[in-house]
Amino acid sequence: MNCHKVGYFPDEVVLQILARLPIKSLFRAKIVCKLWHRLVSEEYFVHLYNELSVRNSMVLVEVSDSSESTNMSLICVDNLRGVSELSLDFLKDRVKVRASCNGLLCCSSIPDKGIFYVCNPMTREFRLLPRSRERPVTRFYPDGEAALVGLACDLPGQKYNVVLAGYHRTFGHRPDGTFICSVFDSESSKWRKFVSLQDEHFTHMSKNQVVFVNGALHWLTGSACILILDLNYDLWRKMQLPDEVGRGPGNRVYLLESDGYLSVIQISEAWMNIWVLKNYEREDWNLVDRVSLRCIRGLVPGIFPISQTQEYVLLATHKQILVYQRKSRVWKEMYSVKNGSTLPLWFSAHSFRSTIFSCQ
């Protein structure tokens, strides 16, 4: 088939059309003709596709097929395209998703502790990471893995880091207060390690909501601050939450990304307030939205924001994924679990994007 006979669109117009296809449709389009195959294979197109894709943030959630929770399915909830099911069967292992960033997932093997994969579920590429010599011992139920797992994917540079962190403990002894951080570098294919002194901020951290912006990973702590790991210098530092954020009874705080910016969402009984860190260096937080929760009053105690853009917020409850359209101020149910899943959806929900990112 000669694509030039289909129409007389310039290459740039064809690129813009192809860049808006789902990845599965894009792969089918590659084999239509030589021109499309060439256009899609160029580095310019990969950057264009990823640039458009990161504007559409989704939710990826693991759902158990039965009350025994032995078989897990991966559900992708997309504000634009609805609900689809993904599979990690290409890993040939039973795994749990530990972190998500810019289209890549970091998964840990359930049968074999200490085995980690980085994969792109859209392209079905994966990489088995070499074993880290360090075994952080702080455990998190029910996985028994490192307390903190972070994934940092640099889309323009097409490189990534995996972070495992926890307190060190010799066999038969209590943790000695040494906090060990191991970082895998995709370019060198090696792990590096650095050690920090004991700090109360390393405890009670939200394991799922780790955010990668400005070359650093960010975790929300239980002590009213954000803990930052600068991957360029292997240094931990702290950042304060917006002054207006209250941490008293009835207030819950979450750390998310919003179109490349760090964002804090506070949920109370009646309101959802959204802050965005517009100036990272000066730590200048702006309150960008204030949402009444009266429409979903019965769901508020068990609702968790997972993913957002300037256009919408995706939230998880025990059994549902909801979307809030910020311009029209309309709530909508996107997905509801129908089986006897034992764990709430927010427990295993991650922000996700569909990108062309090779993890090889």
C-alpha positions, 0 to 999 in steps of 0.5 A: 500500500502506498500511503501517498495515494491515501491523501496529500497530507504533509508529513507533519500532519500525519505525525500529529495524527499518529501521535494521538493514537493508542500505542496498540493502534500505533504499532498496527499503523507502523506496518501499513506502509514504509512511510508510516513505519519510517515516521513512527521510528524516528526520534522526533516522533518518540519525543512528540508522542511522549510529550502528548501522552504525559498530558493524559494521566491515568490510573493503573490498579491491581484487582484480585480475581477472587477473594483468595487474592492469588490472581491479579488483573491490571485495570487501566482507567483512562479519562479519554478512552475509558477502561481497559485491561493490561497484562504483565504475563510477559514477565513470566512471574507473579509480581506486584507493582511497586512504583509507576513513572512516565509509562514504566512500572517497577514490579517486585516478584512475589515468590522470589524476594529481592527480584525486581523488574522494570517494564513498559506494559504497553510495549511489553518490554521489560528488564530484570534488574540485577540483585542489589547487594543490600537488603533494606529490612524495614518491611511493609505489609503485605509485601515484605519488601523494602519500605520505600520503592521509587522509580524515576523516568527521564523521558527526554533522556530515555533513562531511569533509576530505581530506588530501594530504601530502608533501615539496615539490620544485622541478623537477629538484631534491631535496626541500628538507625542506618538508613540505606538507599540503593539506586539502580542506574539504567545507563550503567546497569549498576547499583550504587549505595549511600547511607544516611543517619537515622531521621524520624522523617524516614518513617510513616511515609506514603509508599504509593504516592512517590512523585518524580519532578525536577530530577528528584523523588518526593515522598510525603511523610507523617511529620508534615513535610515532604522528603526529597531524594535528589538523584543528581547528588544522592542527597536527602532534603526536606520541603515544607507543605503549604502553610494553609494545609491542616493536619488535624483530625478529619484532614488528609493530605496527598502528594501528586504530580500535576502536569510536571509540577509537584501538587498537594491535595488536602481532603476534609469532610466537605472540601478538596483543596489543590495546591501546585508548587509553581516555583520549585526553588522558592517553594512557592505554593499556589492554591489552584482549586477548591472543590466541594465534596457534597455530591459524594458526601458518603464516599468522602471518608474512603476516597483517595486522589491518585492522578490528576491534570489541569483538566481532571482528578482521578480518585479511588475508593474501596470499590470505585474509580471516580473522575472529577472534571475540574472545568465542568465540576462534574463527578463520574464513576469510571470503574467499579469492581464487581468481584470480592476483592479483599483489598481496597482499590486505593491500596494498589492504585498508581498514577500511569501514562502511556508512553514509548519508553524502552526499558532495555 
